[in-house]
Amino acid sequence: TATELMHLVENEINYFSGKTGSTLTKDIFVQKFIKESGLFRDGTFRTIVTSLYSFILEFQSRQKQLEIRSSEGGSIEPFLTHLFKGCVVFESLLKLKPPGNTADTLSPAIDAHVTLLQVNRSTFPRRVGFEDVVNKMNELSTQGAPFQDICFATAYGMRNTNGHQLAWPDVFKNNPQVYEQLYKALLGSIFWTIYKLW
């Protein structure tokens, strides 16, 4: 329902703001990003916003699916495709705002906004596997890196692994919490992009 979605979005924004120290709230999100962006009548923008909402809504069912799956593991495709949706929302937002709209891939789309985004590009993993992305996320967390840097490094790594194949080791089998950590990191990269560019 719309009320459920509103509460979920608000909770996620509050979590993000607590981790980053930002002033983003649900009301600011609605006012600045949705209403005042001047894009709401644009079908492309509505598609991105709807995809963001479905990414948030889908997380709970995917998390339950992960909890009840066989002790032997099973397919990780539903979780990878859900996370990949978040990657695409993230990249689409960067390309929606000029001059990112001239970029073909994620890296130049980030570069187009790097001054406003204020993220550390040196933390981004390069040519790695999905397990390496998880390890990098944990390493940055242990080092006390800013939340937005953890989020962007994780989103960048996931986009460049999940976008190419599904045959990755099951990183969720022994540590199901990693799925939520990856989801929160992707959502963090999305909200940080909105917060800084809108």
Salt bridges, closest charged atoms under 4 A:
GLU12 OE1 - LYS184 NZ 2.75
ASP27 OD1 - LYS26 NZ 3.60
GLU36 OE1 - LYS32 NZ 3.60
GLU58 OE2 - ARG62 NE 2.97
GLU58 OE1 - LYS85 NZ 3.65
GLU91 OE2 - LYS95 NZ 2.65
GLU91 OE1 - ARG159 NE 2.55
ASP111 OD1 - ARG121 NH2 2.80
GLU139 OE2 - LYS136 NZ 3.78
ASP170 OD2 - ARG69 NH2 2.69
